[in-house]
Amino acid sequence: MKQGGYAKEMDRTIASIEGRPKLLLHACCGPCSSAVLELLDRHFELTVFYYNPNIAPDEEYHRRRQELECFLKKAGYPHIPLIEPEYDPAEFYAAVKGLEQEPEKGGRCTECYRLRLEMAGKYAAENGFSWFTTTLSVSPVKDPVRINSIGQDVAEKYGVRFLTSEFRKRDGYKRSLELSREYGLYRQDYCGCIFSKQEREKRQGEKGQK
């Protein structure tokens, strides 16, 4: 499917749903979750799933988790539970072994998507959720084609439904920026893993030399 079509597919899916089914929302951080929560809370009984063993260093991981929890409280979502599996960076490093030198948006990112969506789909299936999805597609630097393809594969594997999405469309990303400003959320300047952090610092250093 072409980029952009995922948003239309999501609209059709939501329009066909009766009631408020349970959906597990994998969340990478508060800012990315903000506009997604605003949209999905109207249609689903949500639980947020903060599983991100890719985030480094430890302080960054905990800061992003705290910002997400803070947003849920401040923005009027205290009814939405926040699940946090054990933080084990070794899971990420095992998943991307051999891909450490891949550029940002390359094969390493694919395996990172797969790791987090696999865990979300498995948890959803084992804990009575009808649906799962992820906030990842709200970011303009993430690949919605890979995200949705992996999500569908995981859904078939575990027998739970994946909500196709491209949350950045229809000003979704813009709305996340607005909500971040409104609630004073910390917005990180790198994706999350140590490799993206190093790449970001390298680019900043090159700019400083010009």
Backbone as a chain_set.jsonl record, in Angstrom:
{"seq": "MKQGGYAKEMDRTIASIEGRPKLLLHACCGPCSSAVLELLDRHFELTVFYYNPNIAPDEEYHRRRQELECFLKKAGYPHIPLIEPEYDPAEFYAAVKGLEQEPEKGGRCTECYRLRLEMAGKYAAENGFSWFTTTLSVSPVKDPVRINSIGQDVAEKYGVRFLTSEFRKRDGYKRSLELSREYGLYRQDYCGCIFSKQEREKRQGEKGQK", "coords": {"N": [[0.842, -1.206, 0.0], [0.47, 2.253, -0.758], [2.113, 5.008, 0.86], [0.109, 7.005, 2.92], [-2.274, 5.866, 2.224], [-2.784, 4.285, 4.363], [-3.938, 5.779, 6.409], [-6.518, 6.234, 5.46], [-7.419, 3.627, 5.36], [-7.422, 3.049, 8.092], [-9.437, 4.788, 8.938], [-11.673, 3.623, 7.705], [-11.714, 1.165, 8.986], [-12.125, 1.875, 11.707], [-14.628, 3.056, 11.48], [-16.19, 0.856, 11.052], [-16.271, -0.484, 13.414], [-17.949, -1.657, 16.299], [-19.064, -0.488, 19.443], [-16.585, -0.166, 22.098], [-13.838, -1.562, 21.684], [-11.067, -3.326, 23.257], [-7.847, -2.02, 23.087], [-4.39, -2.327, 22.734], [-1.912, -0.042, 22.992], [1.133, 0.409, 21.739], [3.629, 2.54, 22.861], [6.096, 4.954, 22.234], [6.975, 7.308, 23.39], [6.015, 10.314, 25.23], [5.406, 12.722, 23.609], [4.968, 11.61, 20.975], [2.844, 9.989, 21.559], [0.775, 11.699, 22.195], [-1.059, 13.007, 20.213], [-2.024, 10.697, 19.095], [-3.315, 9.353, 21.184], [-5.357, 11.205, 21.641], [-6.89, 10.853, 19.367], [-7.528, 8.02, 19.306], [-8.718, 7.442, 21.776], [-11.349, 8.071, 21.608], [-12.551, 5.95, 20.414], [-11.71, 3.453, 21.342], [-11.101, 1.244, 24.133], [-8.415, 1.927, 25.823], [-5.073, 0.794, 26.557], [-1.875, 1.718, 27.466], [1.295, 0.719, 26.311], [4.421, 0.604, 27.24], [7.073, -0.328, 25.896], [10.288, -0.374, 25.212], [13.149, -1.292, 24.73], [15.208, -0.4, 23.215], [15.9, 2.216, 23.789], [18.379, 4.436, 24.869], [20.686, 6.402, 26.835], [20.091, 4.729, 30.057], [18.951, 6.76, 31.65], [17.651, 8.326, 29.806], [15.693, 6.603, 28.863], [14.073, 6.33, 31.184], [13.31, 8.975, 31.552], [11.729, 9.504, 29.296], [9.669, 7.742, 29.781], [8.591, 8.83, 32.128], [7.683, 11.3, 31.165], [5.656, 10.463, 29.483], [3.886, 9.286, 31.325], [3.287, 11.56, 32.788], [1.988, 13.117, 30.86], [-0.335, 11.584, 30.419], [-1.675, 11.968, 32.845], [-1.921, 14.811, 33.061], [-3.282, 15.531, 30.72], [-5.791, 14.504, 30.873], [-6.189, 11.717, 30.846], [-6.294, 9.786, 32.937], [-7.639, 7.457, 33.208], [-6.551, 5.628, 31.537], [-4.6, 2.815, 31.579], [-1.081, 2.299, 32.174], [1.267, 0.188, 31.038], [4.358, -1.251, 31.782], [6.761, -3.23, 30.717], [9.643, -5.124, 31.874], [12.66, -3.328, 31.63], [15.11, -4.076, 29.449], [17.868, -3.628, 27.879], [19.499, -5.461, 26.579], [17.9, -7.075, 25.056], [17.319, -5.539, 22.827], [19.911, -5.157, 21.705], [20.549, -7.763, 21.037], [18.657, -8.262, 19.083], [19.428, -6.587, 17.002], [21.94, -7.368, 16.309], [24.851, -7.38, 14.368], [23.935, -5.423, 12.739], [24.759, -3.017, 13.547], [26.172, -0.975, 12.275], [24.516, -0.026, 10.374], [22.837, 2.582, 8.559], [20.733, 5.219, 9.878], [17.248, 4.573, 9.588], [17.653, 2.263, 8.198], [18.276, -1.315, 7.953], [18.598, -1.958, 10.654], [16.688, -0.447, 11.986], [14.375, -1.659, 11.042], [14.446, -4.141, 12.368], [14.239, -3.218, 14.95], [11.658, -2.112, 14.965], [10.313, -4.516, 14.606], [10.947, -5.993, 16.913], [9.667, -4.531, 18.991], [6.982, -4.439, 18.152], [6.41, -7.136, 18.028], [6.513, -7.9, 20.744], [4.418, -6.322, 21.712], [2.193, -7.339, 20.275], [2.157, -9.991, 21.18], [1.726, -9.623, 23.933], [-0.777, -8.407, 23.831], [-2.386, -10.472, 22.775], [-2.174, -12.371, 24.795], [-3.43, -11.176, 26.902], [-6.106, -10.526, 26.562], [-6.787, -8.498, 24.702], [-8.416, -7.103, 21.894], [-7.31, -5.71, 19.841], [-4.215, -4.213, 18.65], [-1.76, -1.619, 18.274], [0.641, 0.903, 17.232], [2.37, 3.899, 18.229], [4.369, 4.685, 16.558], [4.064, 5.421, 13.853], [3.433, 8.099, 13.796], [5.575, 9.677, 13.536], [7.553, 11.62, 11.304], [9.931, 10.567, 10.414], [9.832, 7.847, 10.512], [9.127, 4.694, 8.931], [6.136, 3.999, 7.549], [5.32, 1.921, 5.922], [6.927, -0.337, 6.465], [6.349, -0.54, 9.221], [3.554, -1.092, 9.301], [3.431, -3.42, 7.78], [4.947, -5.245, 9.312], [3.398, -5.156, 11.625], [1.001, -6.358, 10.752], [1.922, -8.927, 10.152], [2.661, -9.816, 12.707], [0.174, -9.721, 13.937], [-1.215, -11.769, 12.602], [0.302, -13.925, 13.432], [-0.221, -14.078, 16.203], [-2.952, -14.028, 16.429], [-4.486, -11.716, 16.881], [-5.87, -8.481, 16.226], [-4.372, -5.978, 14.192], [-4.241, -2.521, 14.169], [-4.063, -0.754, 11.385], [-2.172, 2.113, 10.474], [-1.261, 5.553, 9.886], [-0.353, 7.782, 11.558], [0.75, 10.309, 11.381], [-0.395, 11.615, 9.274], [-2.947, 13.904, 8.053], [-2.382, 16.144, 9.604], [-1.499, 14.984, 11.942], [1.083, 14.727, 13.027], [1.709, 17.426, 13.294], [-0.226, 18.124, 15.185], [0.743, 16.707, 17.348], [2.994, 18.182, 17.954], [1.808, 20.57, 18.75], [0.397, 19.741, 21.055], [2.525, 18.925, 22.609], [3.79, 21.342, 23.129], [1.734, 22.623, 24.517], [1.519, 21.093, 26.863], [4.044, 21.175, 27.821], [5.95, 19.18, 27.178], [8.881, 17.18, 27.16], [10.827, 16.965, 24.321], [12.688, 14.724, 22.655], [15.81, 14.698, 20.802], [16.743, 12.67, 19.24], [16.154, 9.39, 17.867], [16.208, 7.135, 19.665], [17.879, 4.855, 20.218], [21.339, 4.028, 20.997], [22.839, 4.166, 18.725], [21.475, 5.867, 16.991], [21.675, 8.131, 18.507], [24.434, 8.605, 18.464], [24.745, 9.097, 15.75], [23.255, 11.419, 15.457], [24.756, 13.186, 17.07], [27.11, 13.222, 15.596], [26.27, 14.49, 13.219], [25.579, 16.979, 14.269], [28.096, 17.824, 15.119], [29.421, 18.052, 12.684], [28.007, 20.124, 11.518], [28.732, 22.187, 13.226], [31.31, 22.601, 12.519], [31.269, 23.884, 10.156]], "CA": [[0.0, 0.0, 0.0], [1.211, 3.5, -0.806], [2.023, 5.845, 2.047], [-1.066, 7.871, 2.861], [-3.457, 5.016, 2.183], [-2.999, 3.661, 5.669], [-4.854, 6.615, 7.188], [-7.862, 5.961, 4.953], [-7.777, 2.289, 5.805], [-7.743, 3.134, 9.505], [-10.755, 5.423, 9.044], [-12.687, 2.634, 7.341], [-11.743, 0.158, 10.046], [-12.757, 2.45, 12.894], [-16.049, 3.278, 11.176], [-16.895, -0.43, 11.055], [-16.203, -1.071, 14.751], [-19.064, -1.402, 17.214], [-18.632, -0.415, 20.834], [-15.23, 0.324, 22.377], [-13.0, -2.733, 21.945], [-9.808, -3.109, 23.967], [-6.694, -1.87, 22.194], [-3.096, -2.109, 23.371], [-1.182, 0.952, 22.21], [2.571, 0.531, 21.993], [3.992, 3.956, 22.873], [7.545, 5.166, 22.325], [7.249, 8.48, 24.227], [4.862, 11.173, 25.439], [5.049, 13.552, 22.457], [4.401, 10.811, 19.892], [1.58, 9.414, 22.015], [-0.226, 12.721, 22.491], [-2.109, 13.123, 19.199], [-2.585, 9.362, 18.876], [-4.272, 9.138, 22.268], [-6.492, 12.094, 21.399], [-7.709, 10.239, 18.324], [-7.999, 6.664, 19.571], [-9.511, 7.348, 23.001], [-12.768, 8.217, 21.246], [-13.066, 4.743, 19.763], [-11.236, 2.218, 21.954], [-10.689, 1.176, 25.536], [-6.974, 1.879, 25.605], [-4.01, 0.573, 27.525], [-0.598, 2.103, 26.879], [2.316, -0.312, 26.497], [5.725, 1.262, 27.084], [8.128, -1.336, 25.735], [11.289, 0.26, 24.361], [14.496, -1.629, 25.195], [16.169, 0.275, 22.335], [16.237, 3.563, 24.254], [19.609, 4.557, 25.653], [21.041, 5.581, 28.004], [19.014, 4.418, 31.001], [18.279, 7.982, 32.109], [16.759, 8.754, 28.72], [14.549, 5.684, 28.895], [13.197, 6.669, 32.308], [12.764, 10.314, 31.338], [10.636, 9.405, 28.329], [8.563, 7.062, 30.465], [7.997, 9.791, 33.051], [6.961, 12.288, 30.372], [4.438, 9.804, 29.026], [3.003, 9.179, 32.485], [2.874, 12.922, 33.108], [0.998, 13.541, 29.871], [-1.588, 10.866, 30.679], [-2.342, 12.599, 33.985], [-2.232, 16.212, 32.792], [-4.157, 15.711, 29.559], [-7.122, 13.956, 31.121], [-6.283, 10.294, 30.538], [-5.924, 8.953, 34.089], [-8.354, 6.189, 33.081], [-5.798, 4.739, 30.646], [-3.478, 2.177, 32.288], [0.237, 2.308, 31.554], [1.991, -1.048, 31.309], [5.781, -1.13, 31.489], [7.542, -4.459, 30.918], [11.006, -4.915, 32.361], [13.573, -2.673, 30.703], [16.288, -4.902, 29.264], [18.507, -3.24, 26.624], [20.121, -6.61, 25.927], [16.953, -7.58, 24.064], [17.518, -4.739, 21.618], [21.218, -5.423, 21.11], [20.485, -9.098, 20.431], [17.806, -8.176, 17.883], [20.089, -5.833, 15.922], [23.322, -7.819, 16.186], [25.311, -7.404, 12.994], [23.375, -4.268, 12.022], [25.146, -1.834, 14.312], [26.706, 0.066, 11.398], [23.482, 0.385, 9.422], [22.431, 3.98, 8.727], [19.377, 5.448, 10.395], [16.193, 4.184, 8.652], [18.058, 1.05, 7.514], [17.83, -2.61, 8.452], [18.55, -1.978, 12.12], [15.385, 0.098, 12.387], [13.368, -2.681, 10.764], [14.459, -5.116, 13.46], [13.759, -2.527, 16.147], [10.202, -2.116, 14.841], [9.827, -5.89, 14.772], [11.09, -6.363, 18.323], [8.656, -3.881, 19.827], [5.646, -4.86, 17.732], [6.267, -8.545, 18.418], [6.185, -7.936, 22.159], [3.082, -5.741, 21.891], [1.199, -8.284, 19.776], [2.124, -11.146, 22.076], [1.074, -9.202, 25.17], [-2.201, -8.182, 23.533], [-3.048, -11.768, 22.621], [-2.184, -13.104, 26.067], [-4.13, -10.435, 27.96], [-7.507, -10.24, 26.237], [-7.012, -7.335, 23.838], [-8.874, -7.421, 20.544], [-6.501, -4.959, 18.891], [-3.017, -3.497, 19.089], [-1.126, -0.767, 17.272], [1.798, 1.618, 17.76], [2.466, 5.338, 17.952], [5.547, 4.944, 15.731], [3.767, 6.014, 12.542], [3.185, 9.545, 13.883], [6.846, 10.36, 13.266], [7.872, 11.786, 9.883], [11.159, 9.865, 10.062], [9.594, 6.414, 10.562], [8.597, 4.126, 7.688], [4.845, 3.372, 7.811], [5.178, 0.687, 5.148], [7.508, -1.414, 7.277], [5.621, -0.654, 10.489], [2.266, -1.755, 9.1], [3.673, -4.778, 7.3], [5.343, -6.041, 10.47], [2.233, -5.241, 12.502], [0.07, -7.353, 10.221], [2.537, -10.251, 10.326], [2.557, -10.156, 14.124], [-1.247, -9.962, 14.209], [-1.539, -13.117, 12.104], [1.016, -14.892, 14.271], [-0.8, -14.209, 17.54], [-4.413, -14.083, 16.394], [-5.074, -10.473, 17.376], [-5.957, -7.568, 15.092], [-3.486, -4.818, 14.186], [-4.867, -1.339, 13.585], [-3.226, -0.08, 10.406], [-2.184, 3.546, 10.765], [-0.204, 6.498, 9.54], [-0.871, 8.827, 12.432], [1.284, 11.627, 11.044], [-1.236, 12.225, 8.25], [-4.03, 14.799, 8.486], [-1.814, 17.021, 10.638], [-1.268, 14.258, 13.188], [2.384, 15.12, 13.577], [1.567, 18.824, 13.697], [-0.997, 18.14, 16.422], [1.614, 16.236, 18.426], [3.838, 19.319, 18.314], [0.963, 21.511, 19.491], [0.13, 19.194, 22.383], [3.791, 18.943, 23.347], [3.972, 22.71, 23.629], [0.678, 22.917, 25.487], [1.76, 20.399, 28.127], [5.44, 21.317, 28.184], [6.602, 17.878, 27.118], [10.259, 17.061, 26.676], [10.936, 16.347, 23.003], [14.042, 14.26, 22.416], [16.323, 15.063, 19.479], [17.178, 11.474, 18.508], [15.098, 8.379, 17.897], [16.18, 6.435, 20.935], [18.991, 3.948, 20.475], [22.658, 4.651, 21.106], [23.354, 4.391, 17.376], [20.846, 7.093, 16.479], [22.249, 9.227, 19.292], [25.771, 8.863, 17.931], [24.589, 9.69, 14.42], [22.794, 12.781, 15.688], [25.891, 13.957, 17.574], [28.044, 13.38, 14.484], [25.722, 15.523, 12.327], [25.706, 18.256, 14.959], [29.509, 18.203, 15.09], [29.769, 18.483, 11.322], [27.426, 21.458, 11.31], [29.495, 23.148, 13.996], [32.608, 22.832, 11.893], [31.077, 24.662, 8.924]], "C": [[0.868, 1.245, 0.0], [1.055, 4.256, 0.512], [0.867, 6.819, 1.883], [-2.35, 7.065, 2.85], [-3.768, 4.371, 3.508], [-3.982, 4.472, 6.519], [-6.297, 6.366, 6.756], [-8.333, 4.585, 5.387], [-8.161, 2.289, 7.281], [-9.131, 3.753, 9.704], [-11.865, 4.415, 8.748], [-12.829, 1.579, 8.432], [-12.474, 0.683, 11.276], [-14.251, 2.647, 12.681], [-16.856, 1.98, 11.264], [-16.962, -1.072, 12.443], [-17.419, -0.685, 15.583], [-18.538, -1.411, 18.65], [-17.249, 0.164, 20.973], [-14.344, -0.882, 22.707], [-11.691, -2.354, 22.633], [-8.653, -3.069, 22.968], [-5.449, -1.59, 23.024], [-2.281, -1.194, 22.462], [0.283, 0.951, 22.612], [2.953, 1.992, 21.862], [5.493, 4.105, 23.059], [7.898, 6.336, 23.24], [5.967, 9.305, 24.367], [4.472, 11.996, 24.227], [4.41, 12.77, 21.319], [3.044, 10.226, 20.276], [0.448, 10.432, 22.052], [-1.37, 12.769, 21.486], [-2.786, 11.783, 18.932], [-3.627, 9.048, 19.94], [-5.53, 9.973, 22.063], [-7.444, 11.491, 20.381], [-8.336, 8.92, 18.772], [-8.87, 6.537, 20.817], [-11.008, 7.499, 22.733], [-13.394, 6.884, 20.826], [-12.712, 3.43, 20.463], [-11.065, 2.37, 23.464], [-9.185, 0.919, 25.513], [-6.174, 1.447, 26.832], [-2.708, 0.923, 26.821], [0.475, 1.101, 27.283], [3.675, 0.3, 26.195], [6.817, 0.206, 27.083], [9.136, -0.81, 24.724], [12.702, -0.041, 24.851], [15.593, -1.013, 24.331], [16.671, 1.593, 22.913], [17.457, 3.543, 25.174], [20.008, 6.028, 25.744], [19.838, 5.36, 28.921], [18.228, 5.656, 31.411], [17.283, 8.489, 31.067], [15.506, 7.897, 28.685], [13.56, 6.1, 29.981], [12.578, 8.066, 32.132], [11.586, 10.264, 30.366], [9.415, 8.725, 28.946], [7.836, 8.036, 31.398], [7.192, 10.861, 32.321], [5.643, 11.717, 29.864], [3.425, 9.708, 30.158], [2.453, 10.551, 32.864], [1.804, 13.402, 32.142], [-0.351, 12.867, 30.121], [-2.377, 11.537, 31.804], [-2.808, 14.011, 33.654], [-3.286, 16.395, 31.709], [-5.522, 15.059, 29.718], [-7.291, 12.497, 30.745], [-5.908, 9.414, 31.731], [-6.604, 7.586, 34.053], [-7.608, 5.189, 32.214], [-4.619, 4.134, 31.396], [-2.187, 2.269, 31.472], [0.981, 1.06, 32.003], [3.448, -0.864, 30.902], [6.488, -2.453, 31.761], [8.945, -4.126, 31.416], [11.884, -4.313, 31.262], [14.865, -3.474, 30.614], [16.926, -4.575, 27.917], [19.152, -4.392, 25.873], [19.206, -7.205, 24.868], [17.108, -6.839, 22.735], [18.83, -5.09, 20.934], [21.271, -6.81, 20.467], [19.715, -9.05, 19.109], [18.527, -7.519, 16.714], [21.549, -6.246, 15.742], [23.715, -7.949, 14.719], [24.84, -6.221, 12.174], [23.784, -2.949, 12.679], [25.601, -0.674, 13.425], [25.705, 0.51, 10.326], [23.149, 1.861, 9.632], [21.041, 4.072, 9.335], [18.372, 5.225, 9.272], [16.528, 2.912, 7.883], [17.533, -0.207, 8.182], [17.75, -2.704, 9.958], [17.202, -1.472, 12.624], [14.264, -0.905, 12.141], [13.288, -3.682, 11.906], [13.995, -4.507, 14.778], [12.236, -2.443, 16.138], [9.661, -3.505, 15.193], [9.866, -6.322, 16.236], [9.947, -5.799, 19.154], [7.232, -4.285, 19.452], [5.377, -6.316, 18.092], [5.851, -8.644, 19.885], [4.776, -7.396, 22.418], [1.997, -6.711, 21.437], [1.04, -9.486, 20.68], [1.399, -10.788, 23.371], [-0.427, -9.01, 24.955], [-2.955, -9.5, 23.462], [-3.193, -12.493, 23.949], [-3.013, -12.427, 27.145], [-5.497, -9.893, 27.529], [-7.77, -8.985, 25.435], [-7.445, -7.798, 22.455], [-7.934, -6.842, 19.492], [-5.182, -4.524, 19.524], [-2.535, -2.623, 17.937], [0.019, -0.02, 17.947], [1.757, 3.093, 17.388], [3.56, 5.656, 16.939], [5.23, 5.673, 14.43], [3.407, 7.49, 12.608], [4.439, 10.331, 13.503], [7.12, 10.468, 11.769], [9.141, 11.054, 9.462], [11.024, 8.345, 10.164], [8.924, 5.946, 9.266], [7.274, 3.403, 7.946], [4.638, 2.07, 7.048], [5.725, -0.494, 5.951], [6.737, -1.621, 8.574], [4.325, -1.441, 10.317], [2.423, -3.183, 8.594], [4.047, -5.703, 8.456], [4.162, -6.224, 11.416], [1.245, -6.294, 12.045], [0.622, -8.765, 10.367], [2.409, -10.719, 11.774], [1.107, -10.487, 14.493], [-1.662, -11.369, 13.772], [-0.896, -14.193, 12.985], [0.301, -15.145, 15.588], [-2.329, -14.191, 17.574], [-5.096, -12.891, 17.026], [-5.026, -9.478, 16.23], [-5.025, -6.365, 15.285], [-4.191, -3.661, 13.5], [-3.86, -0.643, 12.685], [-3.302, 1.427, 10.642], [-1.08, 4.281, 10.022], [-0.592, 7.783, 10.254], [-0.345, 10.222, 12.102], [0.429, 12.348, 10.01], [-2.345, 13.065, 8.874], [-3.589, 15.638, 9.688], [-1.61, 16.323, 11.97], [0.039, 14.625, 13.843], [2.332, 16.557, 14.073], [0.82, 18.927, 15.024], [-0.144, 17.667, 17.601], [2.564, 17.343, 18.887], [3.059, 20.326, 19.157], [0.717, 21.027, 20.915], [1.395, 19.172, 23.237], [4.065, 20.322, 23.932], [2.969, 23.028, 24.728], [0.973, 22.309, 26.851], [3.231, 20.417, 28.55], [6.221, 20.024, 28.165], [8.033, 17.978, 26.597], [10.244, 16.336, 25.337], [12.403, 16.007, 22.73], [14.489, 14.622, 20.995], [16.99, 13.89, 18.759], [16.155, 10.375, 18.753], [15.036, 7.647, 19.225], [17.4, 5.583, 21.21], [20.321, 4.689, 20.482], [23.234, 4.97, 19.731], [22.751, 5.65, 16.758], [21.372, 8.31, 17.233], [23.626, 9.605, 18.758], [25.693, 9.527, 16.556], [24.153, 11.146, 14.521], [23.962, 13.669, 16.146], [26.924, 14.193, 16.479], [27.58, 14.474, 13.544], [25.856, 16.901, 12.964], [27.155, 18.743, 14.948], [29.954, 18.688, 13.735], [29.21, 19.859, 11.02], [28.235, 22.519, 12.026], [30.831, 23.503, 13.393], [32.509, 23.707, 10.639], [31.112, 26.172, 9.214]], "O": [[1.892, 1.29, 0.683], [0.028, 4.167, 1.186], [0.679, 7.389, 0.808], [-3.376, 7.492, 3.38], [-4.901, 3.955, 3.75], [-4.772, 3.897, 7.268], [-7.195, 6.294, 7.595], [-9.498, 4.396, 5.737], [-9.11, 1.613, 7.679], [-9.906, 3.291, 10.542], [-12.872, 4.363, 9.455], [-13.938, 1.155, 8.757], [-13.345, 0.005, 11.821], [-15.048, 2.428, 13.593], [-18.06, 2.007, 11.521], [-17.633, -2.088, 12.625], [-17.859, 0.464, 15.571], [-17.69, -2.224, 19.018], [-16.776, 0.891, 20.1], [-14.126, -1.188, 23.879], [-11.266, -1.2, 22.59], [-8.501, -3.953, 22.125], [-5.452, -0.728, 23.903], [-1.997, -1.532, 21.313], [0.64, 1.429, 23.689], [2.635, 2.624, 20.854], [6.089, 3.469, 23.928], [8.99, 6.367, 23.808], [4.964, 9.03, 23.708], [3.305, 11.978, 23.838], [3.412, 13.215, 20.752], [2.196, 9.997, 19.414], [-0.72, 10.06, 21.95], [-2.529, 12.591, 21.861], [-3.967, 11.731, 18.586], [-4.701, 8.533, 19.629], [-6.642, 9.494, 22.289], [-8.662, 11.604, 20.516], [-9.543, 8.728, 18.631], [-9.68, 5.614, 20.906], [-11.832, 7.095, 23.553], [-14.613, 6.715, 20.879], [-13.343, 2.405, 20.207], [-10.907, 3.473, 23.988], [-8.745, -0.19, 25.214], [-6.554, 1.704, 27.975], [-2.466, 0.474, 25.701], [0.556, 0.687, 28.439], [4.036, 0.49, 25.033], [7.404, -0.113, 28.117], [8.871, -0.8, 23.522], [13.388, 0.857, 25.339], [16.772, -1.094, 24.674], [17.762, 2.041, 22.561], [17.549, 2.752, 26.112], [19.708, 6.812, 24.844], [18.716, 5.753, 28.601], [17.001, 5.62, 31.51], [16.219, 9.009, 31.403], [14.398, 8.401, 28.502], [12.359, 6.209, 29.73], [11.436, 8.292, 32.533], [10.564, 10.91, 30.593], [8.275, 9.093, 28.662], [6.606, 8.056, 31.445], [6.138, 11.282, 32.799], [4.631, 12.417, 29.823], [2.247, 10.011, 29.972], [1.282, 10.678, 33.219], [0.824, 14.023, 32.554], [-1.393, 13.516, 30.041], [-3.6, 11.658, 31.724], [-3.952, 14.373, 33.932], [-4.095, 17.32, 31.781], [-6.323, 15.065, 28.784], [-8.382, 12.069, 30.369], [-5.258, 8.385, 31.545], [-6.206, 6.668, 34.769], [-7.988, 4.019, 32.157], [-3.721, 4.865, 31.813], [-2.213, 2.309, 30.242], [1.287, 0.891, 33.184], [3.738, -0.379, 29.808], [6.784, -2.767, 32.914], [9.369, -2.971, 31.377], [11.844, -4.747, 30.111], [15.627, -3.548, 31.579], [16.564, -5.18, 26.908], [19.336, -4.313, 24.658], [19.681, -7.778, 23.887], [17.037, -7.438, 21.662], [18.863, -5.298, 19.721], [21.961, -7.006, 19.467], [20.081, -9.716, 18.141], [18.267, -7.857, 15.559], [22.313, -5.539, 15.085], [22.995, -8.555, 13.926], [25.287, -6.028, 11.044], [23.214, -1.898, 12.389], [25.43, 0.488, 13.793], [26.031, 1.334, 9.471], [23.174, 2.342, 10.764], [20.272, 3.112, 9.304], [18.607, 5.634, 8.136], [15.767, 2.513, 7.001], [16.513, -0.194, 8.872], [16.927, -3.448, 10.491], [16.647, -2.013, 13.58], [13.32, -0.997, 12.926], [12.198, -4.032, 12.359], [13.426, -5.199, 15.622], [11.591, -2.67, 17.161], [8.706, -3.653, 15.955], [8.926, -6.941, 16.734], [9.33, -6.522, 19.936], [6.378, -4.453, 20.323], [4.249, -6.683, 18.422], [4.934, -9.393, 20.222], [4.034, -7.939, 23.237], [0.994, -6.89, 22.129], [-0.074, -9.951, 20.92], [0.561, -11.551, 23.851], [-1.24, -9.401, 25.792], [-4.042, -9.63, 24.027], [-4.204, -13.148, 24.202], [-3.278, -13.024, 28.188], [-5.979, -8.906, 28.085], [-8.878, -8.452, 25.482], [-6.908, -8.764, 21.914], [-7.777, -7.396, 18.405], [-5.042, -4.471, 20.746], [-2.865, -2.863, 16.776], [0.333, -0.284, 19.108], [1.185, 3.48, 16.369], [3.667, 6.802, 16.501], [6.045, 6.462, 13.954], [3.104, 8.088, 11.575], [4.361, 11.518, 13.186], [6.933, 9.494, 11.04], [9.405, 10.93, 8.266], [11.994, 7.625, 9.929], [8.239, 6.72, 8.596], [7.277, 2.306, 8.505], [3.867, 1.212, 7.479], [5.061, -1.521, 6.094], [6.498, -2.758, 8.979], [4.036, -2.35, 11.096], [1.631, -4.058, 8.944], [3.524, -6.813, 8.564], [3.948, -7.314, 11.947], [0.71, -7.042, 12.863], [-0.124, -9.696, 10.672], [2.088, -11.879, 12.033], [0.848, -11.413, 15.261], [-2.374, -12.068, 14.493], [-1.493, -15.238, 13.242], [0.219, -16.285, 16.046], [-2.926, -14.327, 18.641], [-6.157, -13.025, 17.635], [-4.196, -9.631, 15.333], [-4.907, -5.815, 16.38], [-4.683, -3.802, 12.38], [-2.915, -0.017, 13.165], [-4.364, 1.957, 10.969], [-0.093, 3.685, 9.59], [-1.087, 8.733, 9.648], [-0.945, 11.217, 12.51], [0.519, 13.57, 9.882], [-2.639, 12.95, 10.064], [-4.333, 15.811, 10.654], [-1.552, 16.974, 13.013], [0.11, 14.813, 15.058], [2.85, 16.87, 15.146], [1.188, 19.724, 15.887], [-0.289, 18.166, 18.717], [2.897, 17.43, 20.069], [3.57, 20.863, 20.14], [0.815, 21.801, 21.867], [1.334, 19.377, 24.449], [4.51, 20.455, 25.072], [3.315, 23.63, 25.745], [0.71, 22.932, 27.88], [3.615, 19.757, 29.516], [7.061, 19.787, 29.034], [8.333, 18.769, 25.703], [9.715, 15.23, 25.226], [13.244, 16.895, 22.594], [13.664, 14.826, 20.104], [17.716, 14.088, 17.785], [15.39, 10.421, 19.717], [13.976, 7.54, 19.842], [17.91, 5.586, 22.331], [20.415, 5.831, 20.031], [24.011, 5.911, 19.576], [23.445, 6.407, 16.081], [21.498, 9.393, 16.661], [23.943, 10.786, 18.617], [26.487, 10.414, 16.243], [24.622, 11.999, 13.767], [24.124, 14.784, 15.65], [27.549, 15.253, 16.437], [28.382, 15.301, 13.109], [26.202, 17.873, 12.292], [27.41, 19.936, 14.785], [30.76, 19.613, 13.627], [29.854, 20.667, 10.351], [28.414, 23.622, 11.51], [31.417, 24.543, 13.694], [33.513, 24.203, 10.128], [30.967, 26.98, 8.297]]}, "num_chains": 1, "name": "protein.A"}
